[in-house]
Amino acid sequence: MSEFILPQFQHLKREYDAAVRCNRCGFCETVCPTYTATGKETLSPRGRNQAFRNILEGKLGDAAAARDIFSTCLTCHACTNVCFAQVPVVRIMGAARKISQTPLQNALARAAFRALLFNRRALSVVLWLAFLLKRTLIPRVLRLAGVLKLISRPLAAAEDLVEEAPLSFGACPPKNSNVKGNADVALFSGCGVHYLFPGASQAIVDNLDARNTAIRCPRHSCCGLIPQSAGDVKTARELAEKNIRDFGSLRVKTVLASDDSCAGFMKSYPALLPDNPDAGSFAAKVKNLSEFLVALPPVAPRPGASAPPVKVTYHDPCQMGNGHKSFSSPRQILKNLPGVQYVELEEANECCGGAGTYSLKHPELADEVLEKKLQNIEKSGAEVVVTQAASCLLHIAYGSRKKKWSGKIRVVHLAEFLSERGST
């Protein structure tokens, strides 16, 4: 149907053909968190697909007018899962975001991605300085005075969202590892967990060490999800190609991702890189922690370890849950832990509103989406919410603080919860 597309958009024929598969039945609206929260047709998958078509066909002359329509998509995959035509809304939104931004905005974003995401040493320096500044309490004072919001709404949202500011990042293999020989597992330390939850990174390594599984902790680049979500597909592909080469050179059997968002995106490399013959074999090696641990024999609690009984539930991060239908392994692990009463969370696979940097760009809408998740958590009666993605950990914990649930409900990464229960 390329004859309907304006000449300047001919390179988006693949995305256009995907969008026109939408028959406007409306099933997507029953599961779309932003439509549920607002009731706005333009903030539904059906409305977004139509806006994308209108731009490519020249019916909407100013693509920038649709910027908020596209940027408010959570890219949670829920709509595609109920779509009879399997319209790939996440892929379409990547293209839509790029064309709705100015060339200068795209150029600046790409420059930032290239400076920070290919070699994360620069990102480490930037975040270390930012976290050091946060520890001075100056940003908090500026936020409470309303000044930070005037400077930058995302910065104000970040100050509210991020409670702790670690100054040491990531993890390394235990010095006294009882594993000999070459490691068959390489840790992909996702940016969110690496920088914001280094304790979870270390807990992953400790969990594997307790199971006599050697692990490598190589330096690596971002998985590519950040630029892909921003519409910079070219940079996302370049990062994916680099990760395939770098981890391929290690000759490991498993690439263990610390963050479900990274795991889900890397499992999608074959769709991102259809012409790369190695994308499929790399994606097949990618696992999140629960997928990896569930295939290993269970570990007996440490001698003397005693943890009180606790009621636990699980929240499914979108990229692995909705994106790859990976639901069973974390539940199987939690249900088999001594002293744990597992309770299922209603609508566990529905987005919490974190979605990477979404809650920084659209804090009010993210809060509306989060409220439904918090209501379901409270209804479950759980004392602990376990998950495996940094953005979910951040956003649900932020909501818990707003609800004043301190001492009542905790939000933790699966790796840290296993360590708490004496399984390392």
NORBEL-V669025 format. One record per run of one state. SS is the DSSP state (A for helix, B for strand, O for the rest). FROM is the first residue (numbers start at 0). TO is the last residue. If there is no record, write none. Layout:
# NORBEL-V669025
ss={SS:SS}
from={FROM:FROM}
to={TO:TO}
This chain:
# NORBEL-V669025
ss={O:A:O:A:O:A:O:A:O:A:O:A:O:A:O:A:O:A:O:A:O:A:O:A:O:A:O:A:O:B:O:A:O:A:O:B:O:A:O:A:O:B:O:A:O:A:O:A:B:A:O:B:O:A:O:A:O:B:O:A:O:A:O:B:O:A:O:B:A:O}
from={0:1:4:6:19:26:30:32:38:40:43:44:56:62:71:77:82:88:100:102:116:119:135:137:144:146:151:152:161:184:188:190:196:197:210:214:216:224:229:232:248:253:257:259:267:268:272:278:285:288:293:309:314:320:324:327:335:339:342:357:361:362:380:383:387:389:402:409:413:420}
to={0:3:5:18:25:29:31:37:39:42:43:55:61:70:76:81:87:99:101:115:118:134:136:143:145:150:151:160:183:187:189:195:196:209:213:215:223:228:231:247:252:256:258:266:267:271:277:284:287:292:308:313:319:323:326:334:338:341:356:360:361:379:382:386:388:401:408:412:419:423}
